[in-house]
């Protein structure tokens, strides 16, 4: 998986195509992610006494991993992700467009 929690991603297909947001959760087995501000659905909820009010809530639903691309802050574009081994022996992700390291 090239996408991790906390990454900035851009939707490349669907009704939210072109929107960017931060990854909130990743489900590797299902190959899905929840992205802040993308793929809103309406959830009808019943009032739960005594404090919760019923109504229609809007919340983010999961989106398939293939429908998002990692957003490079240096290029300001969605990009593919490459991998490189650093001098200290750790693996790191990098932008395929400009070579900038992504994440930590």
C-alpha positions as CSV (number, residue, x, y, z in Angstrom):
1,X,0.0,0.0,0.0
2,X,1.4,3.4,-1.0
3,X,-1.1,5.4,1.0
4,X,-0.8,5.8,4.7
5,X,-2.8,7.6,7.5
6,X,-2.1,11.3,7.5
7,X,-1.1,11.5,3.8
8,X,-2.6,14.2,1.5
9,X,-4.4,12.5,-1.4
10,X,-6.3,13.6,-4.4
11,X,-9.4,11.8,-5.8
12,X,-8.8,10.8,-9.4
13,X,-12.3,9.4,-10.2
14,X,-15.9,9.7,-9.1
15,X,-18.1,12.6,-8.2
16,X,-15.3,14.2,-6.0
17,X,-12.7,14.0,-8.8
18,X,-10.0,16.6,-8.2
19,X,-10.6,17.2,-4.5
20,X,-7.8,16.8,-2.0
21,X,-7.9,15.7,1.6
22,X,-6.1,14.1,4.4
23,X,-6.3,10.3,4.9
24,X,-8.1,9.6,8.2
25,X,-8.2,5.8,8.2
26,X,-6.7,3.0,6.0
27,X,-8.3,-0.5,5.7
28,X,-5.5,-2.6,4.0
29,X,-7.4,-5.9,3.8
30,X,-10.4,-4.2,2.1
31,X,-8.1,-1.9,0.1
32,X,-10.1,1.2,1.1
33,X,-9.4,4.5,2.7
34,X,-11.4,7.3,4.4
35,X,-10.4,10.7,3.3
36,X,-11.4,14.0,5.0
37,X,-13.9,15.9,2.8
38,X,-14.3,13.3,0.1
39,X,-17.2,10.8,-0.6
40,X,-19.8,12.1,1.8
41,X,-22.8,10.0,2.5
42,X,-26.0,10.7,4.4
43,X,-26.8,8.6,7.5
44,X,-30.3,8.6,8.9
45,X,-30.1,8.3,12.7
46,X,-32.8,7.6,15.3
47,X,-32.8,9.8,18.4
48,X,-31.1,8.1,21.4
49,X,-32.5,9.5,24.7
50,X,-31.6,11.5,26.5
51,X,-28.8,13.5,24.8
52,X,-28.5,12.5,21.1
53,X,-30.8,14.1,18.6
54,X,-32.1,12.2,15.6
55,X,-31.8,13.4,12.0
56,X,-29.7,13.1,8.9
57,X,-25.9,13.2,9.4
58,X,-23.3,13.7,6.7
59,X,-20.1,11.7,7.1
60,X,-17.2,10.4,5.0
61,X,-17.5,6.9,3.6
62,X,-14.6,4.8,2.4
63,X,-13.2,5.0,-1.1
64,X,-11.2,2.4,-3.0
65,X,-7.5,2.9,-2.8
66,X,-7.2,2.9,-6.6
67,X,-9.4,6.0,-6.8
68,X,-6.9,8.2,-5.0
69,X,-3.3,9.3,-5.6
70,X,-0.8,10.7,-3.2
71,X,-0.5,14.5,-3.5
72,X,3.0,15.9,-3.6
73,X,3.4,19.2,-1.7
74,X,6.4,20.3,-3.7
75,X,4.8,19.6,-7.2
76,X,1.3,20.6,-6.1
77,X,0.0,17.6,-8.2
78,X,-1.1,14.1,-7.7
79,X,1.7,11.6,-8.3
80,X,2.7,8.0,-8.3
81,X,4.8,6.8,-5.4
82,X,8.2,5.2,-5.7
83,X,10.4,3.6,-3.1
84,X,14.0,4.1,-2.2
85,X,16.4,2.7,0.4
86,X,18.2,5.5,2.3
87,X,21.8,5.4,3.5
88,X,20.8,4.3,7.0
89,X,19.0,1.3,5.6
90,X,15.4,2.4,6.0
91,X,12.9,2.4,3.1
92,X,11.2,5.7,2.1
93,X,8.5,6.8,-0.3
94,X,9.2,9.4,-2.9
95,X,7.4,11.4,-5.6
96,X,7.9,10.0,-9.1
97,X,7.7,13.5,-10.6
98,X,10.2,15.5,-8.6
99,X,12.0,12.9,-6.4
100,X,10.9,14.6,-3.1
101,X,10.5,12.3,-0.1
102,X,6.9,11.8,1.0
103,X,6.1,11.5,4.7
104,X,8.8,11.0,7.3
